[in-house]
Structure formats: C-alpha cells, structure tokens
Amino acid sequence: MTENFPLRFDAPAGSTKPPALSIRGLRKHFGAKVAVDGIDLDVPAGSFYALVGPNGAGKTTSLSMATGLLRPDAGAVWVHGVDVWASPLEAKRLMGLLPDGVRLFDRLTGEQLVSYAGLLRGMDKDTVAERVHDLLAVLDLAKDAGTLVVDYSAGMTKKIALAAAMIHAPKLLVLDEPFESVDPVSAANIRDILTDYVSSGGTVIVSSHVMDLVQRMCDHVAVIAGGHVLAAGTVEAVRGGQSLEDKFVELVGGRNQTAGLKWLRSS
Ligand SMILES: Nc1ncnc2c1ncn2[C@@H]1O[C@H](COP(=O)(O)OP(=O)(O)OP(=O)(O)O)[C@@H](O)[C@H]1O
C-alpha cells in the first residue's frame, strides 16, 4: 500500500510458508471516526482464525481492507505473501469472501448466482455445474435452487453467499459473520465443511460474536476493540484457562452494572 512496505511477505523464521494473511499498520477513518487504528495481525496458513470484538470494534472495516474491498488510509495486507493492494488480481484469486452487507445479484436464482460466481472465476461449465450441485445439496438449498435470491430468507441468503465464496476452492476463506441467521442444522453442516477444509490445508478467518462457538471451532483468535488488537494468538493462549467469553468481557469491559431499565419491569 505504501512505499515502506515490501510487495511480497516472506515466510516467518522457522516456516517455509508465509502467513495466509498478514496485516501491518492498517488504519481507516470515516470523517472524525477512527474505525481501525493501526492493526498488525498474522493469520498462520492452515489455521481456523476468529476475529471477535464488540459492535463497532472495526472487524468488518478491517476485513474489508484485508480483502481489497475498502482502500486503507495506511498500512499493508498480504495474502499468502501477495500484496492485496499492489497485486489485487493475484491476491483475490487466492481468496473466497463472504462480506457483510454487500448486495448480491439478487435477481438471479440461487443456482444462477453460484454458477455466475464460478464462471467469473474462470472455471469451466461442467465443473461449475458439479460444484453448484454439491454446494446447494450440502447447504440444504437444493429445493430452492430456482428461487430468486431476493426472495430468500436472511439465513438462505447467507448460505448462498457462502456457496459463492467457496465454489473456486480458494486457499483462504474470509467469512464475516457466517453463522448469523443460519439455522442450527445448516450451521453444523457449515462447521463440518469448514473444519474439513482447514484439515486439508485451507485457512478460514471468521468474524463472530458467539464466543462459545469460536472456542469450540477455532484454533486462533484476535480480540479487537476500538480499532485496536487487544489480544491475538491461539485460543488456548488468549483465554488463559478462562472461558473465551469471560476473557472477552475482561479484555473489552463494558458490562453494565446499573439496575437496568426499571420502567420495563412488569411488577
Ligand atoms: N462507511 C462508514 N461510514 C462511517 N462510519 C463507518 C462506516 N463503516 C464503519 N463505520 C464506523 O466504524 C466503526 C467500526 O465499524 P465496523 O463495521 O468495522 O465494526 P464491527 O466490529 O464490524 O461491528 P459489528 O460487530 O457491529 O458488525 C464503527 O464506529 C462504525 O460506525
């Protein structure tokens, strides 16, 4: 991004592979609001990495900049060693994204949308058709394949966007709130798919508010608040013997000690 950063990010000492994602000095403001205030982060290749933080912490802004959707004010990002902002096409080929709040082509059917994502990635038609079939089946969307995405529920929309993110079998999946609005059976299926993907060498980054899920599913976590990284590392190291939820509250604070809303009590 700036001339002070290298175009390639090398493997760390003792490793042959660069991290799946490296972030240095990432910063973004919106008017007077500093959303991301100089974040550094390394996501090891082959990890299942969670980004957690309170509402407004800067998670979506950081992930948007890390994946080439939002231009940073300062800092640099590399995906598997490739500079996202200097070599966007090369970097984006390596990634699958489930962004938060980005409009889909919702006048397509679910099947058309996922096929379109595969064809855009340069895949041949037969492979696209085969993978669309598999993805719709495993995400329990086969019966709604011909329904327009605009008529999907929130959870169905999340699942079809996830299918579109995965169809080209990327090396890195970046998923902003992948389980939001998704029913428990579909969530369990998605967890199995992601765990399998990680055990075969892929890397997943998820943002989530569900600490229990992160503790069970992920091996690494970064806690972000106020645009800063408060803690990052393996889940075990970050939670330090406490539950991740307790550690999160300790790090982030903000539990409300007042007597609550007296006027809301019915007796
Ligand atoms: N386009 C924008 N214009 C102005 N302010 C923004 C914009 N996008 C984000 N912000 C602000 O930046 C801060 C970080 O927002 P962000 O969406 O990154 O937080 P988050 O951690 O993803 O939150 P949540 O958990 O609620 O989704 C917030 O204060 C938000 O109001």
The ligand as a Tripos MOL2 file, in Angstrom:
@<TRIPOS>MOLECULE
LIG
   31    33     1     0     0
SMALL
NO_CHARGES

@<TRIPOS>ATOM
      1 N1        -18.9950    3.5920    5.8470 N.pl3     1 LIG1
      2 C1        -18.8660    4.0690    7.0720 C.ar      1 LIG1
      3 N2        -19.0650    5.3830    7.3260 N.ar      1 LIG1
      4 C2        -18.9180    5.8970    8.5760 C.ar      1 LIG1
      5 N3        -18.5770    5.1530    9.6510 N.ar      1 LIG1
      6 C3        -18.3770    3.8480    9.4660 C.ar      1 LIG1
      7 C4        -18.5130    3.2400    8.1710 C.ar      1 LIG1
      8 N4        -18.2350    1.9070    8.3110 N.ar      1 LIG1
      9 C5        -17.9540    1.7070    9.6130 C.ar      1 LIG1
     10 N5        -18.0320    2.8680   10.3100 N.ar      1 LIG1
     11 C6        -17.7610    3.0420   11.7390 C.3       1 LIG1
     12 O1        -16.5240    2.3980   12.0160 O.3       1 LIG1
     13 C7        -16.5930    1.7100   13.2460 C.3       1 LIG1
     14 C8        -16.2380    0.2430   13.0170 C.3       1 LIG1
     15 O2        -17.2940   -0.3590   12.2950 O.3       1 LIG1
     16 P1        -17.2600   -1.8780   11.8400 P.3       1 LIG1
     17 O3        -18.4420   -2.1090   10.9700 O.co2     1 LIG1
     18 O4        -15.9220   -2.1810   11.2700 O.co2     1 LIG1
     19 O5        -17.4080   -2.6240   13.2430 O.3       1 LIG1
     20 P2        -17.6650   -4.1880   13.5580 P.3       1 LIG1
     21 O6        -16.6300   -4.5740   14.5600 O.co2     1 LIG1
     22 O7        -17.7300   -4.9660   12.2990 O.co2     1 LIG1
     23 O8        -19.0840   -4.1040   14.2610 O.3       1 LIG1
     24 P3        -20.3050   -5.1790   14.3710 P.3       1 LIG1
     25 O9        -19.8280   -6.2450   15.2940 O.co2     1 LIG1
     26 O10       -21.3860   -4.3540   14.9910 O.co2     1 LIG1
     27 O11       -20.6240   -5.6370   12.9940 O.co2     1 LIG1
     28 C9        -17.9910    1.9440   13.8170 C.3       1 LIG1
     29 O12       -17.9240    3.0120   14.7390 O.3       1 LIG1
     30 C10       -18.8090    2.3510   12.6010 C.3       1 LIG1
     31 O13       -19.8280    3.2510   12.9580 O.3       1 LIG1
@<TRIPOS>BOND
     1     1     2 1
     2     2     3 ar
     3     2     7 ar
     4     3     4 ar
     5     4     5 ar
     6     5     6 ar
     7     6     7 ar
     8     6    10 ar
     9     7     8 ar
    10     8     9 ar
    11     9    10 ar
    12    10    11 1
    13    11    12 1
    14    11    30 1
    15    12    13 1
    16    13    14 1
    17    13    28 1
    18    14    15 1
    19    15    16 1
    20    16    17 2
    21    16    18 1
    22    16    19 1
    23    19    20 1
    24    20    21 2
    25    20    22 1
    26    20    23 1
    27    23    24 1
    28    24    25 2
    29    24    26 1
    30    24    27 1
    31    28    29 1
    32    28    30 1
    33    30    31 1
@<TRIPOS>SUBSTRUCTURE
     1 LIG1         1 GROUP 0 **** ****
